[in-house]
C-alpha cells in the first residue's frame, strides 16, 4: 500500500491563503476539511490528505454561468 500525499497545516494555509489559526478554528467548529491528528498533547500535529483537500476544492468551486443576451 502506498501512502497518500499529505499537507501540513502550513501547506494548506498557504494553498488556501488563510492562516493556520483559521484552519484550527475550522477544526474546532467542525467546518473545515477532514484532517488526521497524529500524536497527543503538545507533541501532536495535524495533517490533511491531499485527496480530501482536492475533493473539497472540487465540491466548493463556483462556475460562472455564461449566457447569450
ZIQUI-V190792 format. One record per residue. N is the residue number from 1. RES is the residue in one small letter. PSI is psi in whole degrees, -180 to 180 (NA if undefined). D_LAST is the distance of its C-alpha to the last C-alpha in Angstrom with 2 decimals. Layout:
BEGIN
N_RES_PSI_D_LAST / N_RES_PSI_D_LAST
END
This chain:
BEGIN
1_x_131_53.24 / 2_x_147_51.21 / 3_x_142_50.17 / 4_x_142_46.51 / 5_x_144_45.18 / 6_x_164_45.18 / 7_x_143_43.96 / 8_x_172_46.07 / 9_x_-39_44.81 / 10_x_-43_44.78 / 11_x_-47_42.73 / 12_x_-39_40.10 / 13_x_-43_40.05 / 14_x_-43_39.30 / 15_x_-42_36.65 / 16_x_2_34.78 / 17_x_46_35.68 / 18_x_171_37.65 / 19_x_162_41.38 / 20_x_-30_43.99 / 21_x_-37_44.72 / 22_x_-44_41.21 / 23_x_-42_41.76 / 24_x_-41_45.15 / 25_x_-43_43.70 / 26_x_-39_41.11 / 27_x_-44_44.02 / 28_x_-36_46.03 / 29_x_-15_43.17 / 30_x_18_42.39 / 31_x_-4_38.74 / 32_x_-176_38.85 / 33_x_161_38.79 / 34_x_146_41.82 / 35_x_167_44.79 / 36_x_128_48.37 / 37_x_123_51.20 / 38_x_129_54.14 / 39_x_-173_57.53 / 40_x_157_58.57 / 41_x_-149_59.26 / 42_x_-21_59.01 / 43_x_1_58.91 / 44_x_158_55.84 / 45_x_159_52.57 / 46_x_137_49.10 / 47_x_159_47.12 / 48_x_135_43.76 / 49_x_129_43.22 / 50_x_-39_40.51 / 51_x_-35_39.26 / 52_x_-40_38.79 / 53_x_-45_36.90 / 54_x_-37_34.56 / 55_x_-43_33.97 / 56_x_-39_33.20 / 57_x_-40_30.76 / 58_x_-43_28.94 / 59_x_-25_29.01 / 60_x_13_27.68 / 61_x_151_24.89 / 62_x_126_21.40 / 63_x_129_18.47 / 64_x_139_15.15 / 65_x_124_12.34 / 66_x_125_9.63 / 67_x_150_6.35 / 68_x_128_3.79 / 69_x_NA_0.00
END
